[in-house]
Amino acid sequence: MAVLTAPEARVLYTTRFPLMGGEALIRFADDRGPARAERAARAAVAEARRIEAKFSRYRPGSVLSALNREAGRGPVVIDGETEHLIRAALELHRATGGRFDPTVGVLRRVWDFKAARVPSPEAVAALLPLVDARAVVLRCGTVALERSGMELDLGGVGKEYAADRVAERLREEGVDSAVLNFLGDVRTLGRRGDGRPWRVAVQDPRDRRRCRLVVRVGAEAGVATSGDYERGFVEEGVRYHHLLDATTGWPARGLASVTVVAPTAFDAGRLATAAILLGPEAGLGLLEGAAGVEGALITEAGHLLATAGLGAISDQAG
């Protein structure tokens, strides 16, 4: 944990740690001494790792892996936290007309973005019967995946949920000013100690060395970006990426990235994912219709679209 001097006689503490295949960063200001700060940092990291261990589809011992092993066998008892995340994913499915689907992870059997391999249309079509959120049944504290071979994936809601939970854990430890960056998604806690707004830079989706947007957040908020550059490749001039339209099994088209500012990282992340799957017109409409939410969308052609009330974003293009 690095320590830097901060305004108002506070100390700025920085903690970095691996999380969900990337890096997490937590910075918080505190004036209660290094022992209290160290305890707060340990509690925050432990909460983030707890959520990853519980909900990662890549860990055999996770709740998610256990649910997937029981697909087609009947209902499984779940706790309230798991039910909350599954319900959020199912709500996102409804909001996008099925374009987002928490069972779309089964398509990773044919989509390999590391190997930069485009699957055949036949291979994708063969798996689509297993992509169906309507076959995820929540009832009386249980969940059932009704078809054998189905897989539940909470990647569309889990990372941002973790950021919010860690922010609350820091608050419980007495921290009142912090910023968290979990693999590019940001959650602020309270206000900056120097009175200035939080500033979040958003990279250009076609030139990752360049900042395209700067988001200024005056108070506690979540800022999430969903982009077609995070995991993908280009073949014969066509960009293929991991944001799959569950109705087709193929990458969504129209938008290169979406950045959303919302009261929580959880809300921002879900809406950013939904908007990029819906495309420019419907995605912008979704954000404009959401209370307390603002957003900026960058099309595949590089054009910037923004919600009407967004005065806290500056376009760095040109």
Secondary structure, DSSP 8 states (H G I E B T S, - for coil): -EEEE-STT-EEEEEEEEETTEEEEEEEEE-S-HHHHHHHHHHHHHHHHHHHHHH-TT-TTSHHHHHHHTTTS--EE--HHHHHHHHHHHHHHHHTTTSS-TTGGGGGGT-BTTTTB---HHHHHHHGGG--GGGEEEETTEEEE-STT-----TTTHHHHHHHHHHHHHHHTT--EEEEEETTEEEEEE--TTS--EEEEEEETTEEEEEEEEEEE-SS-EEEEEETTSSEEEETTEEEES-EETTTTEE--SEEEEEEEESSHHHHHHHHHHHHHH-HHHHHHHHHTSTT-EEEEEETT--EEE-TT--SEEE---
